[in-house]
Amino acid sequence: MAACEPAGNSHLKASEPDNEYTTEHLPPAQPENRTEQGQLLQETLSSDPGNGSRVVHQAGLPEDVHAASVHVCEVMDKLGYSEAMVRYRQEAYRKRDIRLKWVTTGSKGEGLSSPCESDTDVLLLKKNILCKLPGHASLQLPDIITVFIMDGEHCHPGHFWLELDHLGNANITAPLFVHTNGKTYFSSQKLTERLKEIVQSVPGPTYTVSGPAVKHEFESERMDSVVALPIQQAMLSEWISRPRHHSWPSPELIQEISKLQAYLVPVGCKGSETKHMEWRLCFLGEQKLTNSFTECQFKLYIILKFLMKEELKPICNEMSSYIVKNIVFWFIESTQQELFYKETMFKCLLSCLQMLQQAIMDHHLSYYMFPGRNLLIGRINQSQQQQLIAKLNELIQEGPRVILRCPKVLEALYNMSPTELTEKSQRREEIEKLGLEWRYIMMKYIDLKDGWQQEEKDPDIITVKERIFDILWPLWRLYPFERIFKILNKKNKDALS
């Protein structure tokens, strides 16, 4: 993934120096005592993490499983996963969503990843389209609303064809439809193909299409935007009414989620012969569930995502954090809530790994929100299944030491002193909070043709940018910005890693 960049001055990228910590091509510093300033510059660069050998600190992992759980929870606080930081991110993205009228999903919306850790997933909610189940009368709708009837007869549960019932002004053109058996359907594949044609006509490499998502970068933030069509009816009757024995989700949370609209996104079922026609259910309530996680629960989820990325995804690329999320949902629902605390996190982790292993053995993992859908269908071949089962058995046998397979945690446990870890944590959080503030301010310029020019002159943005640069490198003012942009970029990436 590309490095996250400090805010602003994106128009200077063409003249940036090589992306290294080097002063070779920098002009002399502006103060008269250039020798002294040059020495300070070199000392600053050479002292940054990654430019020299590290001292190994043998704090490590306690032998006692409860003590190890607590210690790793505390280390994760310093790595950017404290409860306070998670809640801060959740609120920052919620405020931005209100301003932009979209929904940030995935790890960003959940508050569980820093700016450089993953792309930002966004749902673009269409207001002039409505999907409904057959046999249900439409609400009194304006004639401008386009209406589709959801046909699930040909699909794996949780997927639907969309039959055109009424064409309003949704700007859905004839090439996006498929005609079969005297009916007209909205093709998910044709929509993504059309999106690809549109973005390829946009000058420059800013936009691309991958699957259902339009991928683009705005001021160093990499975003995946997916169109989502609203559904008239509630789709969660089974989820709402099923018996629960351990008070999660709470009745209040179930009631809150039941009022949220469900959506369809242009993704077909893996391996389906009619994948090109299918649309998949999604629920905004999932984020309400992750937001309700306790500290132990969300750290459990994060560690499982680390292990998925490092150990399982290399075996099978279809293994995703979404599969992990559903394992965690099922595990929390089936476990007494009193058992989730710092001391038990590793025991919970091993139980989740066992649950995942069993799901892979069975080649079946029910979607938590809509259990009829099997999340593993068409994703794992027999060879991958055997390798994944063996790898999970290996991880489970390691017990608490499985955490050492997570590079971030391993680095913090063995290669950083407590003081170094604390100082880096404080610096990272300050920079990240400022970055989130900057992104919120600059979003008011996102739809303006000359937005970047106006943004450059915004006094609030200038203040935030300069505060970030001062933290990253106090000497930055001594040099022309266009010559040190990549140095600041690299420092920003290191600070947020």
N, C-alpha and C positions, 0 to 999 in steps of 0.2 A: 504494500500500500504506500502511496506517496506520502512524503513527510508533510506534517501539518506546518503551515507557514504563519508567521506573525501577521497581524492585521495590516491591511492597507498596502499602498504603493505597488499594487500588482502590475501596473503598467511598466515597471522598471525591470521586469524579469529578463527581457532580451539582453540586457547588458550586465547580467550578474556574473561574478567570478565563479570559478569552479567550486563545487559543493564540498569544500574541505576547510578544516581549521587551519588557515594559512594567512600569513601577512605578506607573502611574496609579491603580490600584485597590488597591494594597497598603497595609496598615495601617502605622503608624509602627514602626520597628525597636524592639526591646526595650531596648537600652542607652540610657542617659540622653542621650548625645551623639547625638541623632537626626539632626541636620544632617550630621554627619560620616559616619554610617552610610549615610544616603541618598545622599551623594556617592559612597561606595564602591560601593553597589549600582548606581547609574547607570553608573559607570565599568566595572564588571564586565559589565553587559549590553551596553553600546555597543561593547565591545572584542571581542565574540564574532564568529566568522566569519559572514558573511552580512548583517551590519548596516552595513557600510560598503564603500567601494571597496577593491579589492585592488591591491596592487603587483604588476605583472607582472614576473616574473623570466625573463630570456631564456637559461636554461640549454638548454632544448629538447632536440631529438633529434639525436645525432651523425650525421654523414653516412655514416660507415663502417657497413656493415650488421652486422658482428660487434660493434662498439662499441655500436651502437644496441641490439642484442639484450641485451647485458650490462647496459646502463644501465636498460632497461625492466624487466629481471628485478629489479634492485636497487630500483627505484621501487616495484614490486609488493610487495616485502618490506615497505615502509613503508605500503602501503595495506591491510595486513591479510592478505597472501597469502604470508608467509614460510613456509618449510617447518616451522619450529618451531610457528607458530601453527596451521597446517593439522593437524599431528599432535596438537596440544593439543585442538583441537575434535573430532577423530575419537575420541580417548580419552574426552572428556567425554560425548559422545553415546552411546558404547558402554557406559559405566558407567550412564548413565540408562536405557538400553534393558534392561539386566540387572535393574534395580530394577523397571521397569514391565512387563516381559515383552512388549515390542513391539519393532519394528525401525524405526529412523529411516533413511530412504532419501533419495535426491536429494542436493542440494548440501549440506544440513546434515549428513547422515550421512557424506558424503565429506569434510567439513571445509573446504569451499571457499567458504563464504559466512558473513558475519557475521550477527548476530541480526536486523538490520533489512533485510537484503538479499533475503530470500525467505521464503516460508512453510516450516514444518516438515512434511515428508511422512512419514507413519507407516503401517506395515503392521501390522494387528491379526491375528495368526496364530491361526486357529481350531484348537483342540486336539481337538474332539470330532467332526471331519469328516475323511474321507479320500477322495481321488479316485484312481482307478486306470485303467490302460489296459485295453481289452477283451482277454480271453483270459488275463489274469494273475490267478492265484489271490490272494485276500486273505490277508494275514497273519492269524494267530490274534488276532482283535480282540474286545474286550468288546462285548456286545450294545448298549451305549449309544452306540457310534460309528456315525454316519451315513456310508454309503458311496455314492459316485457312480461311474459308469463314464464315462470320457471318450470322447466320440464326435466325431472330427474330420472325418468324411466330408462334412459339409455346409459346412465352414468353410475360410477361408484358413489356410495353415499357421501354427501357433502359437496357434490359437484352437480351442475345443472347446465342444460341448454337454455338459451333465452329466445323464446318465440316472440316475434314482434306482434304486439296487440294494438298499439297506437303510436304513430310517428309524430312527435311534436317538433320542437325546434332545437333538438339536441345536437344538430350538425353531424348526424351519423349518415354518411353517404352510401349510395347503393353498393359500391365495391366491398363494403364491410359485411354485407349480408350473404347468407347461403340459402338457397331455395331447395327444399326437399319435401316430397310428399304433399305438395300444395301449400306448404307453410314456409314462412320466412324467419330465419334465425340470425342472430348477431354472433359472428364468429370471433372468438377470442384471438385466434391466430391471425386473422386478417387485420384485427385492430393493432396487434403488435407489429405486423409487417408495415402497416400504414404509418405508425409512429416512427419506425425506422426510416421510412422514406422522408418523412418530415424533418427529422433531425439531421439526416445526411445532406439536406438542402441548406442547413444553417452553416454559414461560413465558420471555419475553424474547427478544432477538435474538441470543443466544449461538451457536446452532447453525443451519447452513444445509446444503443438499446441492447439490453441483455435480458432475455426472457421477457417477462411482462414489464420490466422496469426501464424507465428512461434514466440513464446515469449521466449526471452532470456535476460540474464543480463550480461553486460560487464562492469567491474569496477564500480559497483553500479548503472549504468544506465539501467533501465528496458526498453526493446525495443520490439516492435511488428512489425515484418517484413512481408510484403505481396508481392507476385509475381504479376507483372503487365505486360500485353502483349500489345505492341503498335498496333495502328490501322492506316492503310494506309490513309484512307480518313478523311477529316474534318467532325466532327459530330455536329457542332454548327451552321449550317446555319439558323435554326429558331431563335436561341438565338441572332445571329449577326444581323438579319434583323428586329426583332420585334420593333414596335414603342416605343420610350421612350420620356417622356415629361419633365424630370427634370435633364438631362445632367449627369446621372450616370448609368452605367460607362461612362466615357468620350469616344469620338470617338477614341482617341489615345489608350486608354486601351483596347477597343473592338478589335482594329486592332492587338494589341500585343497578346492578348489571342487567337485570331483566328489563329495565326501561331503556337500555341503550339499543340503538339500531344495529342490525346485522348488515353486512355488505357482501358483494360478490366482486372478486378480482379475476382478471383474465389469465387464469392458470388452469390447465387441464390435469387430469389424473395421470400419474406416471404409468406408462405402458398401455394406456387406453387407445383403442383404435379410433375413437372420436375425440381425442385430446384437443384437436384443433377447434372443436365446437364448444368446449366446456369452460365453465366459470366456477371458481371455488369459493366456498363460504369462508368468511373471516369475521371475527367478533372483536370489537373494541374493548369488550369486558375483560379480555385477557390481561390488559395492562392494569386494570383495576385490581386484578388478582395479584400480579407481581408487586404492585405498589403496597399491597397489604402484608407482604412478607415481613417477618421479623428479621432481626440482624442475623441470626443463625441461618435462617432460611435463604436469604438472598446471598449470603457468602457461600453456602452450600451450592447454590445455583451457579455462581461465578466459577467456583473451583471445577464443577462438572463441565462447564463450558471450556475452561482451560484444557482439561483432559481430553475432551472431545476434539479440540483443535490439534493438540500435540500428538495424541496417540491413536485416535480412531479415524479421523478424517483422512490421514495418509493411506489408510487401508481402503476406505470407501468414501468417495467425495460426497455422497448423498447423506452422510451422517452430519447432522447440523445441530446448531444450538436450539432450534425449534423442537427437535426430538428430545433434547435434554429438558427443555422447559416443561414438556408434557409429562416426562418422568417425575419431575419435581412436583408438579400439580397433583398427580395421582398419589405420590408418596405423602405429601402433606395432608391431603384429604383423608388418607387411611391411617394416620398416625396421631396419637394423643398430642395435643398442642403443648402440654406441659413438658414433653420430652425434647423440645427444641430450645436448647440454650448452648452457650459457648462450649461447655465441657463435652457435649455430645455430638459436636459437628462431624467428627471423623466417623463415628458410628453411623450417623445418618448418611454420610458420603458412601460408605461401603454398602449400605442397604440399597441406595439408589443405583450403584454400579451393578449389584445383583439383580435388581429389577430390570435394568436395561439389558443385561445379559439374557434374562429369561425372555424378554420381549423379542430379542434377536433370534433366540432359539425357536420361539413360536412363530417367528416372522409376522408378528402382529403387535402393534401398539395403538390402542384406541386414542383418537383425538379427544382430549379432555372435555372440550366444549360440545362435541358432537360425536359421541362414541361409536356411531356406525361407520365412521371413516377410519380406515387403517392407515396410519402414517407411514408404515413401512412397505406398503404395496408397491411393487415395481422398482424398489430402490436398491435391493441387495441381492446379488447373485449367490450361488451356492458356495463358491470359493471365498468370497468376501464374508459370508456368514460364518464359515469355519474360522477364518482368520480373526474376525471380530470377537467371537466367543473365546478363542484362545487368548487374545490380548486382554479381554476383560477379566478372564481368570487370573492372568498374570498380575493385573492391577489390584484385584481383590486380595490376592495372596500377600501383596506387599503391605497391606494394612495402612496405618497412618503415613508411612514413608512414601506412599504413592504421591503425596503432595510435592515431593522433590522432582517429579516429572514436569512440574509447572515452572518454566524458566524464571518468571518474575519472582515467584515465591522463593525458589532456590537461591537466586541472587541476593534477595533480602536477608535470608536466613544465614548464609555462609560468607557472603562477600561484602557485607556492609555492617559497619558498627552501628549500635543503637543511635549514637549522636548523628552520624551521617544519614541514617534512615529518616530520623526526625526532621533534620534540616531540609533534606530533599523533599519530604512530604509537605512541609510548610510552604516551600517555594512553589511546588507543583500546584497546590491548591489555590494559592494566590493568583498564579498565572492563569489557571483554568477558569476561575471565577471572573477574572477580568476579560478573558476571551469570550465567555458566555455573555457577559454584559455588552461587549463590543458587537457581537453577532446580533443581539436583540436590537440594539440601536440602528445598525446599518440595514436591517430588514425593511425599514420604511423606504429605502431607495431601490429595492429589488426589482420593481416593475418599471422604473424610470429609465428612459433611453440613455440619459447622461448621468445615471445614478452614481457611478463610481466617481465622477467628477464632483458631484455634490457631496458625496460621502467624504471625500478627501478634505473638504472644507468644514465639515461638521465639528464644532469645538468639543463636543462631548466625546466623539470618536477619537479626535486628536489626543485628548487628555488620556483616554484609556490606552491607546497605542503607546504613548510615551511612557506610561507607567509600566507596561509590559516590557518595553525595551530596556528601561532602567533596571528592572529586575534581572533580565537576561544578561545584560552587558552594560554596566554603567558608562563605559567609554564610547558607546555608539555615536554620540554626538560629535566626536572628534573627527569623524570620517564622512565623506559623501555617502549618502544612504545607498545609492545604486551600486556602490562597490562592496558593501558589506551585507547586502540583503541575504545572501545564502549563509553567511556566518550566523546571522540572527535566526534564520530558518532552522539551521542545525541545532542551535542552542535551545530553540523553542521545542523541537522534537525531543531532544534529550531531557529537557525539564519535564515534559508531559509523559515520558515513557515510564 
